[in-house]
Amino acid sequence: MKKVISLTLACVMVLMLFSGCGKSEESDVGRSATTNESNAADSSAQSKEPITFTMYSVEVDPYPDTGFKSPVAQEIKKRTGVTLEIENAISSDAGKQKLSLMAASGDYPDLVYAKGDLNILKNVNAVVKLDEYIEKLPNIKKFYGDDLKRLRWSKEDPGIYGIGGKELGQENMQPNSGFQLQLAAIKELGYPRVRTLTDYENVIKQYVEKHPEIDGQKTIGLSLLGDDWRTMITVTNPANAVVGNSDDGEWYINPDTLDAIRHLTRPEEKEYFRWLNHMNDIGLLDPESFVQKYDQYKAKIASGRVVGLIDARWEIEEPVAALKKEGKYERTYGYFPVTLNEDIKYADFQSAGYLGGYYLAITTKCKDIQRAMEFFDWMCTEEAQILTHWGVEGEHYTIENGKRVMKPEILKMRFEDPAWSQKTGIWKYKYPFPAYGNAVKDSTGQYFDPFDTLEAIIATQSDIENEVLSHYGVRAWKELYPQASEFPVKHYGAAWLVNIEDPEWKAADDKILKIGYKMIPAAILAKPSEFDKKWDEYMKALKDAGLEKVEKQFSQALKDRTELWK
């Protein structure tokens, strides 16, 4: 079914006019960023003399804003004098290797975004402690408020060595994870209940039997991605989710004691992998799941022949956008909170609060540390947040009745063009810079985020999405899931952001991960009669690799960080 773009965009424009009247669904997450005295002058009190900061990011960016030429980039330069010369990693492995080379050579850019590996540079005294600068910069302090303490480095060194990273005041409006099914399959099979693994399997099985080919190519029932670290996203993380745990990476955290264990060692998760073994045995699992590369995986999804996925939304965003661009909306996906049984709640919407742990840092080789900090401070102003979230007034949005309204062509681009951010600059300078999330309103009562409010998402859903959702009695995929209010806020944040610097621990942890990359696929692809034996061999290999010590040290690090944040 073809999406009726004009009607949808008209709805969005109406909704945008009234978005300032909306209310955040979680009072503990929702915020209001009010204008303060320093914001009144915005960047006028700071130098606007031209300066270029070099920056390295370990993130791979397939659509870079080369030359800082996008409309938003040019506006940043006009308002602050700052030009950013950003180099991105060519691959996830290369990102960390580059940091190690920097540490060894002493050759650093002005700014570095290292995700969880900033310790590589901090250990050689290559990053600047920011506490004294922050004390003199009111916008940063106002921006973070009580969450400033979540920027602290460690119990032993509670200094602040970077800002930014994760959005502040972010509330999920769409499922981040779940079990995806093509809308065409759901519709053709009469909108079946999809709540357990058995339900999910039945949809795939029935649709593949009816349609052994899609667009002249062999139909794939379920495809996974075992491409290095991405194994954690599509293979191992779902095992934690189906038994009712929110995303803590490779860990299960006892909420009462904060003791951590490798979640894959839990008996209930073993049953999830037994189910994958079963899916392989009956021919519904893509036989290339553990040998294909990310580009091959995306190409399969974009072809429209993969019925089921178990992946993070961000990982499949590009091929899904390609499907929409070709008008294949029936081949895009619905999200379902599938668990082992109906007594378990899928905890995708459990709140972890502000996710401290990833920071944008200033190096000791920065040509002007004060100016860089002034730039960071400006990025925390309402002026900067509106620019980075909405773009340039007149070019990307207009003001109607005192409210920002995104232009229809920009909305269309956002949801259909994978390179939309590169072309406009919108969102390109949110992450990893300081950025408000979608639950934060500006001083006029309008959300900073133009795309990720629930009403905006509903208004941009395709016709077939709305048709499918209506048969389930909801307006959006989020409404099929247990809501945030049904879970406590995790006072320790997200365990996957805990950073342990001990090289011996890191080596053991890395070994344990890589054992899983090999032995989990071996168990899934084994004959069903051999599954238990293969799984027992995997558990023994983990123990032999030092699992107990790794778990004990991680538990203590998590407890220390939780204490640091009090």
C-alpha positions as CSV (number, residue, x, y, z in Angstrom):
1,M,0.0,0.0,0.0
2,K,1.4,3.4,-0.9
3,K,1.8,6.0,1.8
4,V,-0.3,9.1,1.3
5,I,2.5,11.6,1.9
6,S,0.5,14.8,1.6
7,L,-2.1,13.9,4.1
8,T,0.5,12.6,6.6
9,L,2.6,15.7,6.4
10,A,-0.4,17.9,6.8
11,C,-1.2,16.0,10.0
12,V,2.4,16.5,11.2
13,M,2.2,20.3,10.6
14,V,-1.0,20.5,12.6
15,L,0.5,18.4,15.4
16,M,3.7,20.5,15.5
17,L,1.6,23.7,16.0
18,F,0.2,22.2,19.2
19,S,3.2,20.2,20.4
20,G,4.0,22.8,23.0
21,C,0.8,21.8,24.8
22,G,1.8,18.1,25.1
23,K,2.8,16.5,28.3
24,S,5.7,14.2,28.9
25,E,4.4,10.7,29.7
26,E,6.9,10.2,32.5
27,S,7.0,13.1,35.0
28,D,10.4,11.9,36.3
29,V,11.9,12.2,32.9
30,G,10.2,15.3,31.5
31,R,12.0,18.6,31.8
32,S,11.7,22.2,30.9
33,A,14.7,24.2,29.8
34,T,14.0,27.7,30.8
35,T,15.9,30.7,29.6
36,N,18.5,32.2,32.0
37,E,20.5,35.4,32.0
38,S,23.5,33.9,30.2
39,N,21.2,32.5,27.5
40,A,19.7,35.9,26.9
41,A,22.9,37.1,25.3
42,D,23.4,33.6,23.8
43,S,26.8,33.5,22.2
44,S,27.2,37.3,21.9
45,A,29.4,37.5,25.1
46,Q,31.8,34.9,23.7
47,S,34.5,35.4,21.0
48,K,33.3,34.9,17.4
49,E,36.8,35.1,15.9
50,P,37.2,32.3,13.4
51,I,38.8,29.1,14.8
52,T,38.9,25.5,13.6
53,F,38.8,22.7,16.1
54,T,39.9,19.3,14.9
55,M,37.9,16.4,16.3
56,Y,38.1,12.6,16.2
57,S,35.1,10.4,16.8
58,V,35.2,6.6,17.1
59,E,31.8,6.5,15.6
60,V,31.5,5.4,11.9
61,D,29.5,8.0,9.9
62,P,28.5,6.9,6.5
63,Y,27.1,10.3,5.8
64,P,29.6,12.9,7.1
65,D,29.2,16.6,6.8
66,T,32.4,17.0,5.0
67,G,33.9,20.4,5.1
68,F,31.4,21.6,7.7
69,K,29.2,22.8,4.8
70,S,25.6,21.9,5.8
71,P,23.2,24.7,6.5
72,V,23.3,24.0,10.2
73,A,27.1,23.8,10.3
74,Q,27.4,27.1,8.5
75,E,25.0,28.7,11.0
76,I,27.1,27.3,13.9
77,K,30.1,28.9,12.3
78,K,28.3,32.2,11.8
79,R,27.1,32.4,15.4
80,T,30.2,31.1,17.2
81,G,33.1,31.5,14.8
82,V,33.8,27.8,15.2
83,T,34.4,25.3,12.4
84,L,34.6,21.6,13.2
85,E,37.0,19.4,11.2
86,I,35.7,16.0,12.2
87,E,37.4,12.7,11.4
88,N,35.3,9.6,11.9
89,A,36.5,6.0,12.4
90,I,36.5,3.9,9.3
91,S,35.3,0.9,11.3
92,S,34.5,0.1,14.9
93,D,37.8,-1.7,15.4
94,A,39.8,1.0,13.8
95,G,38.3,3.6,16.1
96,K,39.9,2.1,19.2
97,Q,43.1,1.4,17.4
98,K,43.3,5.0,16.4
99,L,43.0,6.0,20.1
100,S,45.9,3.7,21.0
101,L,48.0,5.2,18.2
102,M,47.3,8.7,19.5
103,A,48.2,7.7,23.1
104,A,51.5,6.2,21.8
105,S,52.5,9.1,19.6
106,G,51.2,12.0,21.6
107,D,49.6,13.4,18.5
108,Y,46.0,14.4,19.4
109,P,43.3,16.5,17.8
110,D,41.6,19.3,19.8
111,L,38.5,17.2,20.6
112,V,38.0,13.5,21.0
113,Y,34.9,11.4,21.3
114,A,36.0,7.9,22.4
115,K,32.7,6.4,23.7
116,G,33.8,3.9,26.4
117,D,37.5,4.1,25.6
118,L,38.4,7.6,26.8
119,N,40.6,5.9,29.4
120,I,43.1,5.1,26.7
121,L,43.9,8.9,26.4
122,K,43.2,9.8,30.0
123,N,45.8,7.2,31.2
124,V,48.5,9.1,29.4
125,N,47.3,12.5,30.7
126,A,46.0,13.5,27.2
127,V,42.6,14.9,28.3
128,V,41.8,18.0,30.2
129,K,40.0,18.0,33.5
130,L,37.0,20.4,33.1
131,D,35.7,21.0,36.6
132,E,37.3,24.5,37.0
133,Y,36.1,25.6,33.5
134,I,32.6,24.3,34.2
135,E,32.4,26.3,37.4
136,K,32.7,29.5,35.3
137,L,30.3,28.5,32.6
138,P,26.7,28.8,33.7
139,N,25.0,27.2,30.7
140,I,26.7,23.8,31.2
141,K,25.8,23.8,34.8
142,K,22.2,24.7,34.1
143,F,22.0,22.2,31.3
144,Y,23.0,19.2,33.4
145,G,21.6,20.3,36.8
146,D,21.6,17.5,39.3
147,D,22.8,15.1,36.5
148,L,26.2,16.8,36.4
149,K,27.4,14.3,38.9
150,R,26.8,11.5,36.4
151,L,29.7,13.0,34.4
152,R,32.2,12.2,37.1
153,W,35.0,9.9,36.1
154,S,35.3,7.4,39.0
155,K,35.2,6.9,42.8
156,E,39.0,7.3,42.9
157,D,39.0,10.3,40.5
158,P,35.6,12.1,40.7
159,G,36.7,14.8,38.2
160,I,34.9,15.6,35.0
161,Y,36.8,14.9,31.8
162,G,34.2,15.4,29.2
163,I,30.6,16.3,28.5
164,G,27.9,15.3,26.0
165,G,27.6,11.7,24.8
166,K,24.0,10.7,25.6
167,E,20.9,12.9,25.4
168,L,19.6,14.5,28.6
169,G,15.9,14.0,29.2
170,Q,15.3,11.3,26.7
171,E,12.1,9.3,26.8
172,N,11.6,6.4,24.4
173,M,8.7,7.1,22.0
174,Q,9.3,4.1,19.9
175,P,10.6,0.6,20.8
176,N,14.4,0.5,20.7
177,S,14.4,-3.2,20.4
178,G,11.9,-6.0,19.9
179,F,10.9,-8.8,17.5
180,Q,10.2,-7.3,14.1
181,L,7.8,-8.7,11.5
182,Q,7.0,-7.5,8.0
183,L,3.7,-5.6,7.9
184,A,2.7,-7.6,4.9
185,A,2.9,-10.8,6.8
186,I,1.0,-9.5,9.8
187,K,-1.8,-8.2,7.5
188,E,-2.1,-11.3,5.3
189,L,-2.3,-13.6,8.3
190,G,-5.1,-11.7,9.9
191,Y,-3.3,-9.6,12.6
192,P,-2.4,-12.6,14.8
193,R,-1.5,-12.1,18.5
194,V,2.3,-11.9,18.7
195,R,3.3,-12.2,22.4
196,T,5.6,-15.3,22.8
197,L,8.4,-16.9,20.8
198,T,5.9,-19.5,19.6
199,D,3.6,-16.8,18.3
200,Y,6.4,-15.0,16.5
201,E,7.6,-18.3,14.9
202,N,4.2,-19.2,13.7
203,V,3.8,-15.9,11.7
204,I,7.2,-16.4,10.0
205,K,6.5,-20.1,9.3
206,Q,3.0,-19.5,7.8
207,Y,4.1,-16.6,5.7
208,V,7.2,-18.3,4.3
209,E,5.1,-21.3,3.4
210,K,2.7,-19.1,1.5
211,H,5.4,-17.0,-0.1
212,P,8.6,-19.0,-0.8
213,E,9.7,-16.1,-2.9
214,I,9.4,-12.3,-2.6
215,D,10.0,-10.2,-5.7
216,G,11.7,-13.2,-7.4
217,Q,14.1,-13.9,-4.6
218,K,14.0,-16.7,-2.0
219,T,12.2,-15.6,1.1
220,I,14.2,-15.5,4.3
221,G,12.3,-16.3,7.5
222,L,14.6,-14.8,10.2
223,S,18.0,-13.2,9.7
224,L,20.5,-12.4,12.4
225,L,23.8,-10.5,12.3
226,G,26.9,-12.2,13.8
227,D,29.3,-9.7,12.5
228,D,31.8,-9.1,15.3
229,W,30.5,-6.8,18.1
230,R,27.1,-6.6,16.3
231,T,26.6,-10.2,17.6
232,M,25.6,-8.6,20.9
233,I,22.9,-6.5,19.2
234,T,21.0,-9.1,17.3
235,V,22.1,-12.4,18.9
236,T,22.8,-12.1,22.6
237,N,21.0,-8.9,23.8
238,P,17.6,-10.4,22.8
239,A,18.1,-13.3,25.1
240,N,18.2,-10.9,28.0
241,A,15.1,-9.1,26.8
242,V,12.9,-12.2,26.3
243,V,13.3,-13.0,30.0
244,G,12.2,-9.6,31.1
245,N,15.4,-7.5,31.5
246,S,16.2,-4.1,30.1
247,D,19.4,-3.4,28.2
248,D,22.4,-3.8,30.5
249,G,24.7,-5.0,27.7
250,E,26.1,-8.4,28.5
251,W,25.0,-8.3,32.1
252,Y,22.1,-9.2,34.4
253,I,22.1,-6.9,37.4
254,N,20.4,-8.0,40.7
255,P,18.4,-4.8,41.4
256,D,18.6,-5.3,45.2
257,T,22.3,-6.2,45.6
258,L,23.7,-4.7,42.4
259,D,25.6,-8.0,41.9
260,A,26.3,-8.6,38.2
261,I,26.5,-11.9,36.3
262,R,26.9,-12.6,32.6
263,H,23.3,-12.8,31.5
264,L,24.1,-15.5,29.0
265,T,24.9,-17.9,31.9
266,R,21.3,-17.8,33.2
267,P,19.3,-21.1,32.5
268,E,16.2,-19.3,31.3
269,E,18.3,-17.6,28.5
270,K,19.6,-20.9,27.4
271,E,16.0,-21.7,26.3
272,Y,16.0,-18.7,24.0
273,F,19.1,-20.1,22.2
274,R,17.4,-23.5,22.1
275,W,14.6,-21.8,20.2
276,L,17.1,-20.3,17.7
277,N,18.5,-23.8,17.3
278,H,15.0,-25.0,16.6
279,M,14.5,-22.2,14.0
280,N,17.6,-23.2,12.3
281,D,16.6,-26.9,12.3
282,I,13.3,-26.2,10.6
283,G,14.9,-24.0,8.0
284,L,13.6,-20.6,9.1
285,L,16.9,-19.1,10.2
286,D,19.0,-17.5,7.5
287,P,22.0,-19.9,7.1
288,E,24.2,-16.8,6.4
289,S,23.4,-15.2,9.8
290,F,26.8,-15.8,11.3
291,V,29.0,-15.3,8.2
292,Q,27.4,-12.2,6.5
293,K,28.8,-8.7,7.0
294,Y,26.7,-5.7,8.0
295,D,26.4,-4.4,4.4
296,Q,25.2,-7.8,3.2
297,Y,22.6,-7.9,6.0
298,K,21.4,-4.4,5.2
299,A,21.1,-5.3,1.5
300,K,18.9,-8.3,2.3
301,I,16.6,-6.2,4.4
302,A,16.4,-3.5,1.7
303,S,15.5,-6.2,-0.8
304,G,12.2,-6.8,1.1
305,R,12.6,-10.5,1.4
306,V,13.4,-10.9,5.1
307,V,10.2,-11.6,7.1
308,G,11.5,-11.4,10.6
309,L,14.3,-9.5,12.4
310,I,15.4,-9.3,16.0
311,D,17.4,-6.1,16.1
312,A,17.8,-2.6,17.4
313,R,15.9,0.1,15.6
314,W,19.1,2.1,14.9
315,E,20.8,-0.8,13.3
316,I,18.2,-1.3,10.6
317,E,17.2,2.3,10.1
318,E,19.1,2.7,6.8
319,P,17.6,-0.4,4.9
320,V,14.1,0.4,6.3
321,A,14.5,4.0,4.9
322,A,15.5,2.5,1.6
323,L,12.3,0.3,1.5
324,K,10.2,3.4,2.2
325,K,12.0,5.4,-0.5
326,E,11.0,2.6,-3.0
327,G,7.4,2.7,-1.8
328,K,7.7,-0.8,-0.2
329,Y,5.9,0.1,3.0
330,E,4.4,-3.3,3.3
331,R,7.9,-4.7,3.6
332,T,8.8,-2.5,6.6
333,Y,8.4,-3.8,10.1
334,G,6.2,-3.8,13.1
335,Y,7.6,-4.2,16.6
336,F,6.4,-6.7,19.2
337,P,7.4,-7.3,22.9
338,V,8.0,-11.0,22.5
339,T,9.1,-13.0,25.6
340,L,9.5,-16.6,26.6
341,N,6.0,-16.7,28.1
342,E,3.1,-14.2,28.7
343,D,4.0,-13.8,32.4
344,I,7.2,-11.9,31.5
345,K,7.2,-8.2,30.8
346,Y,9.4,-6.9,28.0
347,A,11.3,-4.1,29.6
348,D,12.4,-2.0,26.6
349,F,10.9,1.1,28.1
350,Q,12.4,0.9,31.6
351,S,14.2,4.2,32.3
352,A,17.9,4.3,33.2
353,G,17.9,8.1,33.8
354,Y,20.7,10.1,32.2
355,L,23.3,7.8,30.8
356,G,26.6,9.1,31.9
357,G,29.7,7.3,30.7
358,Y,30.4,8.4,27.2
359,Y,32.0,11.9,26.9
360,L,33.3,14.4,24.3
361,A,36.7,15.4,25.7
362,I,39.2,18.2,25.1
363,T,42.8,17.1,24.7
364,T,45.9,18.7,26.1
365,K,46.9,19.5,22.6
366,C,43.8,21.7,22.0
367,K,44.8,25.0,20.5
368,D,42.5,27.0,22.8
369,I,40.9,25.1,25.7
370,Q,39.0,28.1,27.0
371,R,37.5,28.7,23.5
372,A,36.5,25.1,23.2
373,M,34.8,25.2,26.6
374,E,33.0,28.3,25.5
375,F,31.8,26.5,22.5
376,F,30.6,23.6,24.6
377,D,28.8,26.1,26.8
378,W,27.1,27.7,23.8
379,M,26.0,24.2,22.7
380,C,24.1,24.0,26.0
381,T,22.1,27.1,25.3
382,E,18.5,27.1,24.0
383,E,19.7,28.9,20.9
384,A,22.1,26.1,20.0
385,Q,19.6,23.3,21.0
386,I,16.9,24.7,18.7
387,L,19.5,25.0,15.8
388,T,20.9,21.5,16.2
389,H,17.4,19.9,16.6
390,W,15.3,22.0,14.1
391,G,17.8,23.5,11.7
392,V,17.8,27.0,10.2
393,E,14.6,29.1,10.5
394,G,13.2,29.8,7.1
395,E,15.2,27.1,5.4
396,H,14.0,24.1,7.5
397,Y,11.2,25.4,9.6
398,T,8.9,28.4,9.9
399,I,7.2,30.1,12.8
400,E,3.5,30.0,12.8
401,N,1.4,31.4,15.7
402,G,4.6,31.5,17.8
403,K,5.5,27.9,17.2
404,R,8.1,26.2,15.1
405,V,6.7,24.1,12.2
406,M,9.0,21.8,10.2
407,K,8.7,22.2,6.5
408,P,6.9,19.3,4.8
409,E,9.9,18.5,2.5
410,I,12.2,18.3,5.5
411,L,9.8,15.9,7.2
412,K,9.6,13.8,4.1
413,M,13.4,13.7,3.9
414,R,13.8,12.8,7.5
415,F,11.8,9.6,7.2
416,E,12.8,8.6,3.7
417,D,16.4,9.8,3.0
418,P,19.2,8.1,4.8
419,A,21.5,11.1,4.1
420,W,19.0,13.7,5.4
421,S,21.1,14.8,8.3
422,Q,24.2,15.2,6.1
423,K,22.3,17.4,3.7
424,T,20.5,19.6,6.3
425,G,22.9,19.4,9.3
426,I,19.8,18.8,11.5
427,W,20.7,16.3,14.3
428,K,24.3,16.1,12.9
429,Y,25.6,18.1,15.8
430,K,23.4,16.7,18.6
431,Y,25.4,13.5,19.2
432,P,27.9,13.4,20.8
433,F,27.6,17.0,21.8
434,P,25.4,18.1,24.7
435,A,21.8,17.6,23.6
436,Y,18.4,17.6,25.1
437,G,16.2,14.5,24.5
438,N,12.6,14.4,23.3
439,A,11.0,14.9,26.8
440,V,12.5,18.4,27.2
441,K,10.6,21.6,26.3
442,D,12.1,25.0,25.6
443,S,11.2,28.3,27.4
444,T,8.1,28.7,25.2
445,G,6.7,25.2,26.1
446,Q,7.6,23.6,22.8
447,Y,9.6,20.4,22.6
448,F,13.2,20.7,21.4
449,D,12.8,17.5,19.4
450,P,10.7,18.0,16.2
451,F,10.6,14.3,15.2
452,D,10.5,12.1,18.2
453,T,7.4,13.1,20.1
454,L,4.7,10.4,20.2
455,E,2.2,12.5,18.2
456,A,4.8,13.3,15.5
457,I,5.7,9.7,15.2
458,I,2.1,8.6,14.8
459,A,1.6,11.3,12.2
460,T,4.4,10.0,10.1
461,Q,3.4,6.4,10.1
462,S,2.5,4.8,6.8
463,D,-1.0,3.8,5.9
464,I,-0.3,0.1,6.3
465,E,1.3,0.8,9.7
466,N,-1.8,2.6,10.9
467,E,-4.0,-0.1,9.5
468,V,-2.1,-2.9,11.3
469,L,-1.9,-0.9,14.6
470,S,-5.6,-0.2,14.5
471,H,-6.3,-4.0,14.4
472,Y,-4.3,-4.3,17.6
473,G,-6.3,-1.4,19.2
474,V,-3.3,1.0,19.6
475,R,-2.0,4.1,17.8
476,A,1.8,3.3,17.9
477,W,4.1,0.4,18.4
478,K,5.1,1.8,21.8
479,E,1.5,1.2,23.1
480,L,1.9,-2.6,22.5
481,Y,4.7,-2.6,25.1
482,P,4.8,-2.4,28.9
483,Q,5.3,1.2,29.8
484,A,8.0,2.9,31.8
485,S,5.7,3.5,34.7
486,E,5.5,-0.3,35.1
487,F,9.2,-0.5,36.0
488,P,11.4,1.3,38.6
489,V,14.0,3.8,37.3
490,K,17.4,2.1,37.3
491,H,19.5,4.2,39.8
492,Y,22.7,2.7,38.5
493,G,22.0,3.8,34.9
494,A,22.9,1.3,32.2
495,A,25.5,-1.3,33.1
496,W,26.9,-1.4,29.6
497,L,28.3,2.1,30.2
498,V,30.4,1.0,33.2
499,N,34.1,1.4,32.2
500,I,36.8,-0.7,33.9
501,E,40.4,0.4,33.1
502,D,42.2,-2.7,34.4
503,P,43.9,-4.2,31.3
504,E,43.8,-7.7,32.7
505,W,40.0,-7.4,33.3
506,K,39.6,-6.0,29.8
507,A,41.5,-8.8,28.3
508,A,39.5,-11.4,30.1
509,D,36.2,-9.7,29.2
510,D,37.2,-9.5,25.6
511,K,38.2,-13.2,25.6
512,I,34.8,-14.1,27.1
513,L,33.0,-12.0,24.4
514,K,35.0,-13.6,21.6
515,I,34.4,-17.1,22.9
516,G,30.7,-16.3,22.6
517,Y,31.1,-15.1,19.0
518,K,32.3,-18.6,18.1
519,M,30.5,-20.9,20.5
520,I,27.0,-19.5,20.5
521,P,26.6,-19.8,16.7
522,A,28.0,-23.4,17.0
523,A,25.3,-24.2,19.5
524,I,22.6,-22.6,17.4
525,L,23.7,-24.4,14.2
526,A,24.2,-27.8,15.9
527,K,21.7,-30.6,15.6
528,P,19.0,-30.3,18.3
529,S,20.3,-33.5,19.9
530,E,23.7,-31.8,20.3
531,F,22.5,-28.5,21.6
532,D,22.9,-29.2,25.3
533,K,26.4,-30.6,24.9
534,K,27.4,-27.5,22.9
535,W,25.9,-25.2,25.4
536,D,27.7,-26.9,28.3
537,E,30.9,-26.6,26.5
538,Y,30.3,-22.9,26.1
539,M,29.6,-22.5,29.8
540,K,32.8,-24.4,30.7
541,A,34.8,-22.2,28.3
542,L,33.5,-19.1,30.0
543,K,34.4,-20.4,33.4
544,D,37.9,-21.3,32.2
545,A,38.4,-17.8,30.8
546,G,38.0,-16.3,34.2
547,L,34.3,-15.5,34.3
548,E,33.9,-15.5,38.1
549,K,36.7,-12.9,38.5
550,V,35.3,-10.7,35.7
551,E,31.8,-10.7,37.3
552,K,33.1,-9.9,40.7
553,Q,35.2,-7.0,39.5
554,F,32.4,-5.6,37.4
555,S,29.9,-5.9,40.3
556,Q,32.2,-3.7,42.4
557,A,32.7,-1.2,39.7
558,L,29.0,-0.9,39.2
559,K,28.5,-0.4,43.0
560,D,31.2,2.2,43.1
561,R,29.7,4.2,40.2
562,T,26.2,4.0,41.8
563,E,27.7,5.4,45.0
564,L,29.5,8.2,43.0
565,W,26.2,9.3,41.5
566,K,24.4,9.7,44.8
